[in-house]
């Protein structure tokens, strides 16, 4: 796809896509926390997740997403672009944009990897911890119907989580390590899976 002749247009599109990606990851974490409280502490749900707490979670999601994506603007702006501004992708991916330049992009590669491991990786760890506690609580329920209801409540959320993180991590690592050996259409399909489908399916 052609992202335009000016790098500023590419950067605007980049910021929009990646800001929403980091925010989506945080929303999935917030949903896991919501499920944890609802299943493990059902009687205290209204007192734990008050409107003030929800506003603070929303503010944290917005702030964290901005802090993570903001340095990328300067990392991409500093590069010297000497090739065609055509990206063989359906959206302006960080390393895809960086590879249009003739400069050394090692800082971009390592920052992108750090973001994937520290922010997204931390979200995955916390979601896993949350669902570990949820499953422990569910399997201690005496009623089979209650267990089924609790698991079905979490089933759709777990499906969205897997559909979001598996392709995202594949893309993040494949682009940085040996991505040239994987056909371009595989990168595009995997990227579309985590950029388009989970936000569309996630209520």
Secondary structure by P-SEA (a helix, b strand, c coil): ccccccaaaaaaaaaaaaaaaaaaaaaaaaaaaaaaaaacccccccccccaaaaaaaaaaaaaaaaaaaaaaaaaaaacccccccccccccccaaaaaacccccaaaaaaaaaaaaccaaaaaaaaaaaaaaaaaaaaaacccaaaaaaaaaaaaaaaaaaaaccaaaaaaaaaaacccccccaaaaaaaaaaaacccccccc
